Amino acid sequence: MGGLEEEKHARYIVSVEKKKDDFEALLIEHLRMNGAYWGLTTLDLLNKIGAIDVDEVVSWVMECQDKDCGGFAGNLGHDPHLLYTLSAVQVLAIVDRIDVLDIGKVSDYVAGLQNDDGSFSGDMWGETDTRFSYCAICCLSLLGRLSKINVEKAVNYIVSCKNLDGGFGSAPGGESHAGQIFCCVGALAITGSLHHVDRDLLGWWLCERQCKDGGLNGRPEKLADVCYSWWVLSSLIMIDRVHWIDKEKLTRFILNCQDKDNGGISDRPDNAVDVFHTYFGVAGLSLMEYPGLKSIDPAYALPVDVLLSSHVPSSYH
Amino acid sequence: MHGRPRKDPRPKDAAAKAAHLHDLQAQLLQNHRNRTYTKEALASCSKLLEINPEVYTPWNYRKLALQHNLDGVTDPDAVKSAIEDELRVVEIALRTNPKSYAAWYHRKWVLGRRLMPVEFEREFRLLDLLLKADQRNFHGWNYRRFVAKLKNVPDEEELKFTKKMIDTNFSNYSAWHNRSALLSHLLKKKSQGFDSKKNTLTEEYELVHDALFTDQSDQSGWFYHLWLLDQTVCLDDPQLISSWPTHKSDLILSKSNKIDGYQLFPSSNSSSFSLLHTGTFPIILYFNKAVKNIDSSTVSVSSLFVTNEDLNWRPLSTNNSGEACCWVTFLTVPEENCSSSTSYPVEVCLDRYKDIVSSNVSDCKNPSKFTFTVTFRSHSLEQTSKESVEENVVWNYVDICNPQESPCLMSFDQLSINGDHAGEGFKWNLQILSNEIELFREFNDEDSKFVKLTLARLLVAHDLMVPNGSHNHIKSHSGEVLTLYDDLMKLDPSHKRYYEDEQSMVLMDQLTSDKDSLIKHCWQFDEPTSSSFHRQYCLRLNDLSLTRIGSVKNILWVQMLDLSHNKLHSVEGLEALQLLACLNLSNNQISSFTALEPLKLLSSLRVLDVSFNMIGAHTIDTTRYLCSSPLSHTLDAKQLNVGYEKETTEVCDRWEVTLLFRALRLTQLDIKGNAVLNEKFSVLATELLPSLKWLDGKRVR
C-alpha cells in the first residue's frame, strides 16, 4: 500500500489554486478563504509551506476584509461571515502575520455576533449554530480578546446543545454529529470547560464511529469518510479517549484514499480528491503521530508550533 | 465534495456549463454590489441558486432584495407573491442539495419574519417529502423542530411522529434521538400520561427490544437502550457515599517536632488509625456525583477544638468548575490539645443538604452525618522520626507480609444512609434491571458485541444499586462482567482498549469493595526499617493490568499505594486520596506530565515513582485540555514567566513540568526510564522541587 505521498499532495494543493475556471472550482469559489486555510495548514503539516508567497497570501486575505464591519468574506465580492473570519485569522497565524490586523476591529465584529442567549450568529442575518460558537471562541482566543464576549453564557449555550448520547448538536435538540461535536468540544476546551462533557459516554459514541473498513463516520449507521478522521479524532484527543479506536486501521483507511498518481486525498477510496479531504486526511494522520508530519493542535486546528508562539511566553518555545 | 468517483468522465458540455455558472456568479456579485433588485436580477439569482445552493452571498442578496422590494408595500397579494417566490427558490435549491445550510436558513428567515401567516400544511408536506427521501437528513429534522415550535405542536404529537418513523425503519438514529429528547422533556414536566417514570420506561424498553432483536448489529437502538438504562438507574439527587474518617472510627493523633515530616504508627487497637502531620488531618467527603456549594454553611463540623466557620472546604478537581465528587477540609489541632490524652468526639453533618447541588441542579434529599473521635497522644516519637524523611524509600517487598489484622480503616457500611440505596423507592428500577439481565442472558450465546456489552453494563448498574454491604445475599456480578469484557476484546479487537478501561474499573471495584479481597492486597513490613513510611499499610494493586483508576471511595484511607506494573495511562481519581504519602506508578503507560495533573491536589504526597513510563514519548498530548494551561485560559501565561535559569529550559513539555513540579512537595522522585529525560532534567527538577532529597536513587540535597 505504501506510505503518505507528501510530495504529490503538496504539488496537488499548489495546483488546485491555479485551476479557477472549471465547474467544480466555481462551485466552491465562495469559500476560498476556507480553502486557503485547508491548503496552507496541509502544506505546513507536510513541512512544505516554504513554496508559498506570503505577501501575496496576506494581501489577498486583507482584500477579503469588509472595511466597514471588520469581518472577512469567503472571497472577493462576497459578504463577511464568521466562518471565513476564523479562516482568515488562522491563515494569518500560520504565516505569522497577525500583526497586519486591526485586532480591535476584527474582535469587535466577532464579539458583536453574540446573542443574548450566549449563542453566536454567523453573520448579520442571524443564523445560529454551535459551529459559529466555535468560530467565535477560537478566533477571539487567537486574537487574545476572549474577554470581549460573555464566555459563561457562550459555554452555557453550548452545554444546552448536549444530547443524551453525550454528543452535541447544532442547536438545542439537534442530533449529535461528529463535526458539531468537534465544534462544541473544541469551544469548551479553549474556554477550560471540558468538565461539562461526559467523557466516557461521548468517548464511546465517538469510538463507535469506527467502521469495519477502519474509517470513521460522522453519525451511527453512516458510511466512513476521511473528514471524520479529523472531527472524531480531535474530539477524542481533547477528552483523552483516543486510545479507544484502532489507529492502525484508520491510518490504512486514510492512506487508501490517496490519489497515488496525482496527489490529493478523497472522502473514500477511489473517489475524487479535493483540498478539504486532503487537509482532513493529513491532519488526521498528524493527530495519530504519523512520522514526518508536524503536530496539529486538536482544539485550535493549527500546527502546535504556530499556536505556542501566540499563546505561551517566548521563553517556552 | 462527497461520493464522486475519481475517474469521473467529464461531460462534453463541461466548459459551457462552467462558463454559464461563471456568468451567473459574476452577475450576482455585480447586482449585489450595485443594489440592483429588479425581477430580472432576482431571476438570474434563482438560476444561480438552482445550480449552486450552498453559495451564501446570493441568499443574503435575496434577503436585502425582499426587504427593499416590500418596503412600504401594504398590498397583501404583493407580499404573498414575494414570499411565495422565496419559498419556491428554497424548494428548488433543496432539490439540488437537500443539505444546504444556506437554503434551509433562508426559509426559516422568511417564515420567521411573519409577513404572512405560515401555511403549516405546506411545511409539513415539504418535510414529509424530504424525510422520505432521506430519513436521516438532520437539516430536515432541525427544520421539523423549528416548524413544530413555530406552530406550538405539543411534544406528545411529535413523539407520535418519531414512533411512526421508527416503525417504518428501526434503523433511524435521528428518530430515536428526537424521541429521547422529547421523552425527557415530558418526563421532567410529568405531563399527563408521563407522570409514572416506571410505566413510561417499561413501554420504551418494549419498543426498543423490537428494534434490537430485529437487527442486532444496528447501532441505533443500542444507543437508545443505553439511555433508557441510564434513566432507570440514575439517582438524580447527590448522596454522600463515603468519607474519611469513617463513621464511628477512632483517630489517634501523635505530635512530633518535625516540621514537614510524616510520622505514622500502627495503632495498638484494631479499630483505630493514626497519623500525624503537624497536628493537621483531613476530613474527606465523597459523593456519588460532582456537587458544589460545600462550605461551612452547608456542612458543619462540631468538635471542641475547631470553629466550624474557620474551615475551608476545597473541591478535589482539576478544573475550575467549583464542582467535585470529593471535597476536603483540613483540621488543625491547637497546640494545647495535643498534650492531653482525652478523646474528643467530632460530628460532621450536612446541615443545609438542600443547598448541596449537582450539575443537573438536583439537591441532596437526605441529611447525612457521621461521627468519629480523636485522641491525642503525647508520647515521644524521636527514635523513629530522626532519619525518616532523610531516607530513600525503596519499593521492595522482601521484608513485608500480609498483616495479621486488617488495617481496619476501610469504609464499609460507614454511612448510615447507605442502606437507603436499595430501599422501597428503587424496587421497580431493580425489577426492570433484573428483567433486562434475564433477557440479555438468554441472547448472550449469540456472538453479538452489543448484547454482551449491554449485559455487562446492566450487571454493573445492578451491582451499583445494591451495594454489597447492605444486601449480602445478593452476590456481586463482577466475575461475570470481567468474563464478558474478555469476550468483547476478542470479538471486537478494534475497541479493545475501551473494554480494557471498562474492565479495569470493574476489577478495581471487585478488589476494593469487599473486605476479604482487599485484605489480600494490604501489606505491612515485617520488620520495620527506620523509615517511617515502612510502618504503614501498603496497598499493593500492582501487576493487575489496570488501565485506569476506579473505586477510590473505598480506599480513601490509603497512605502508601503501589500501582506499578499496570497499564495505567491516566491517574484520574487519585486526587481523592488525601492521605497518600507514597505512590508508586512505575512501569505504566503515562505519557505526559499533564496526565499527572491530579497529583497536584495531593498535599501529603512526598514520594513519587513514575519511572519507566512514556512521559515525553508522544507528540500529541491527550490531557493538555484537561489541565490548567494558557491554551484553555485556565492559567495566565504571565504566571509561567516566574523563572528558572536559562540553561534548564531545554526540556520538552516545559510549561507542563513547571506547573506540575511547582505544585508538588516531593522529597523523593523516581523518573528514570522516560523519554523526556536529558541531562538538564535533573537540574530542572531539583530547582523546581526545593524539598527534593532523592532523585532516581541519588541524593540531591
Interface residues (C-beta under 8 A of the other chain):
Chain A: D21 D22 F23 E24 L26 L27 I28 E29 H30 A73 G74 G77 H78 D79 H81 D123 W125 G126 E127 D129 S141 L146 N163 L164 D165 G169 S170 A171 G173 G174 E175 S176 H177 A189 I190 T191 G192 S193 L194 H195 H196 G203 W204 W205 C207 E208 Q210 R219 P220 E221 K222 D225 I237 M238 I239 D240 V242 H243 W244 I245 D246 K249 D259 S266 D267 R268 D270 N271 A272 V273 D274 F276 H277 L287 M288 E289 S295 D297 P298 A299 Y300 V304 L307 H311 V312 P313 S315 Y316
Chain B: M1 H2 G3 R4 P5 R6 K7 D8 A14 K17 A18 L21 H22 Q25 L29 H32 R33 N52 E54 V55 Y56 T57 N60 K63 Y101 Y105 K108 W109 R136 F138 W141 N142 R145 S171 Y173 S174 H177 N178 S180 A181 S184 D218 Q219 S220 F223 L226 W227 D230 A290 S317 N319 N320 S321 E323 S359 P493 S494 H495 K496 R497 Y498 D501 H569 S570 H618 T619 I620 T622 T623 Y625 L626 S628 P630 L631 S632 H633 T634 A637 K638 L640 N641 G643 T649 R654 W655
